[in-house]
Amino acid sequence: MSPFTVPDFSEFQALIHTPTSTDVEAVLARDKLHINDLATLLSPAASEMLPALAARSAVITGQRFGHTIQLYAPVYVSSFCANKCVYCGFSAENKIERRVLTLDEVEVEMNILADQGFNHILLVSGEAPAKVGVDYLAELARRTRARFAAITIEVQPLSTEEYRTLFEAGITGVAVYQETYDRGVYDAVHLSGNKADYDYRLKVPARVAEAGMREVGIGFLMGLADWRSEGFALGLHLQWLRKHFWRTNLTVSFPRMRPAEGAFDPPQPTGEKELTQLLLALRIFDHDVGLVLSTREEKRYRNGMIGLGPTRYSAGSCTAPGGYANPDLAGEQFSVGDHRDLQTVCDSIRKRGHDPVCKDWDATFQKGL
Ligand code: SF4
């Protein structure tokens, strides 16, 4: 299997910028799409046809996922990081108060969320293996797996063997974002640490899938480079992962840059309109991909997107380690846009005729994998 590679962005500009509204209509009328059709859906012409894209995306989402939206909460376990990423509040050079939670402290955080009704947890940390390593994560999973249907992680890249160890301990999925598929921009914003190696990071989702994880989450940080080109590159990545790891559940997240410590101004800021087009285009291109809309986005926007494509929402999120037990703690990775708790988000989903789902998996199934 040859590794996934990203063509230079200049190679697919014509695909993205030449389609007409007639081309977009033709793509919307087809069921099975080619990768070039994704470029059409990301085109400026398609930007003028968002209601048509939304209608098509809503139909596909209903067919594949019914009316369900799954709920999860992140638990930040450490703000230490060995990398320097110019856009991130946890970046090694930022002078912030850093914390790594003990396993007992993480359990307190997770129990608070379990009592609220959460069953799906995403463990998040900066990339500092000396603080949060495989042993830490495996022990945490063993301690808590009985209380949660799914525990996923967003931490530093690991080896295939290490992912296997974590899967056996009870971790069910891994989110690892390329941040930007544009190599030049990648090099300019990742100044040092393991993350400065573009090719190394690009191979991680395949390693996760190889290890047998149930789910792999990919994405890019909206605001670093041209979002249309990033969306097309992400589509190529998605297609490659589907081809080689057809049994793995794939999800895409849409982190859009929010204010953070370090006062980084996104070079290519994106708004809700761009986010919407990207999300709808991906749904129409890949009918089965899970689409995650986090609390980075505002309540009004998240309510408006219910039923149109996203399949997973976070709720009640705190992005500072220890912040659920101590809500006044400083040191968040980014500001949250939607502060509603789980029950309020569930009520909004129900009000719009959809079903909030707090559990869609059971560890019993994992034993059979
Ligand atoms: S984005 Fe991740 S790797 Fe980069 S500084 Fe922030 S926590 Fe560390």
Residues whose N, C-alpha, C, O or C-beta is under 5 A from the ligand:
A	BS01	SF4	C81 N83 C85 C88 F90 S91 A92 S125 G126 E127 K195
